[in-house]
Amino acid sequence: MSDSYQHNKHCVTGGGFHYQFTPKYRQPVFQDAVIREYIRNAFEHYANELGIKLECIEFGPDHTHLFVTQVKNYSESRLAGLLKGKISWLVRKYLTDRVKKYEWGKSFWSDGYFCEAIGSMTQENVEYYITRQQKKHWTRPVLKTREHTRITQYELGDFN
């Protein structure tokens, strides 16, 4: 976020949304590194497809935090629905065998979500905030680099 404002043809916007999404029944699905990295990549890809910017994403064992900017074309509820719907569909399609043990029926995510509108702030502030919030959820550090988790068996597939 070197320039915290998005300059468009007829407007200038800033800020974004901090979301927290939780799997159905608060299952600890994100303890599985393959699921966690697949979802991280899927959110990054789909955010790009929507024309928004995923600034930061972190996981607890039973939830994920996202910070998105450049969201001028979406209300917070519409964007939450798009993100949760697409990722749920992808996970159930491509990671069926890994997630079926959690047995949440036809839903991956719980019905609700947390959303907070965030004004202009630096990338460092956002990363500090979300990373600090996650420390209380993990007893051991989460590997964030793709080198540590190889996803060769599961491809992101076609996101359409």
N, C-alpha and C positions, 0 to 999 in steps of 0.2 A: 504494500500500500504506500508506495513512494508519494503519490499524489492521492490524498484521501478523498478527492472528489471525482465523480464521473462526469465528464463533459459530453453532453449530447447535443443534437442539433438545436433543440429549443429549450433545454433546461440543464441545470447543473445539480447533481444529487450527491449525497454523502451518507455515510453510515451503512447499516446493514442489520442483519438478524442473527441472534445467538439462539440456536435451537438445541433442545435435548429430546431425543427420541429413545423410547424404551421398548424392547421386545415384549411380546405378549406374555403376560404372567411374570414379567421381570426375570425371565430365564437368563442364566449366565452364559449366553451364547457367545459373547465376545472373548471368553477365555480361550476359545479355539482360534489360533493365530491365522489359519487359512481363511476362516469366515471373516475375521477382522480385516485382513488385508484385502480380501475380495471386495468387501463393502467400502473400504477406504477408496480403492480404485474406481469402483462403480460410482460413488458420490462425486469423485473428481471428474470423471468422464461425463456424467449426466449434468453436472453443474455447467460444464463447458458447453454442452449441447443446448442448455437453456439460456446461455448468454449471461450467466451470473458467475461470480468468482468465489470459489471455496478458499477462504483465507486460512482456515485452521480446522482440523478434525482430530478429536481424541476419543478414546474409548475407556469406559469402566467395564467391569465384568458383565454388567446388565444394562448398559445404556451407552449412548454416544452423544457427544457435544459437537456441534458444527457452528462455525461462524462464516456467514456468507455476506458478500457485498455486491454492489452493482445490481440491485434487485428492483430497479424502478418500474419494471413491467409487471410485478407480482405483488399481490397482497400477502401478508404473512400466512394467512390460512391457506390460500391457493398454493403458495410455494411449498408449505409443509405437506399438503396433500399430494402434490406432484412428486416431491422427493421420496416420501414414504411409499407411495404407490409403486413407483418405478423400481426402487431398490427391493421392495418386497417381492415383486414379480420376478426380478432377476435372481434373487437368492433362492426362491422356491423352484425356479426353472433349472439353474445351473448347480446348486449345492443341495439338492434334494436329499441325498443320502446323509449328508453331514448334519442337516437341521431337523430331520424327521424325528430324532430321539427326544426333541423338546416338545413335540406334539401340541402345537397351538392351532391346529385345524387349518383353516384357510387364511389365517392372518399371520404375518411375521411380526408386525409392530402392534403395540397396544393402541387403543383408540385415541388416546389423548397425546399431548406433547407440551413441552414448555417452550415459550418463545419470548425473547426480550429484544426490543429494538435498541440498537446500539448506535450512538452518534459517532462522529468521526473520531478515530483513535489510531494510534500507531499499531503496526503489525506486532511489535514487541509487546505492547500492552495486552493485546488480544491473546497472544500465545502464552504470556505469563499467567493471565487470568484462567484460561482453560486448563493449562498444564497444572497449575496450583490446585484447581478444583479436583483434578483427577488423582492427585497423590493420596488422598484419603481412601480411594477405592481399591488400590492395588497393594499387595504386600511385597511384590517384587516388581521391578521396572518392566514396562512394556517395550518390546523392541519396535522401533519406529521405522527403521530403514528396510527397504525392500531386499537388501542383500541377505538379511537374516531369515526371511521367510520366502521360500521359493514356491511360486504358485504355477507349477508346470501342468498339473493335472486339470486345473480349472482355468479356462480362459474366460475373459470377460464376455466373450460371445458378441453377438450383434445386439446393440442396445436399442434397437428400434422395435 
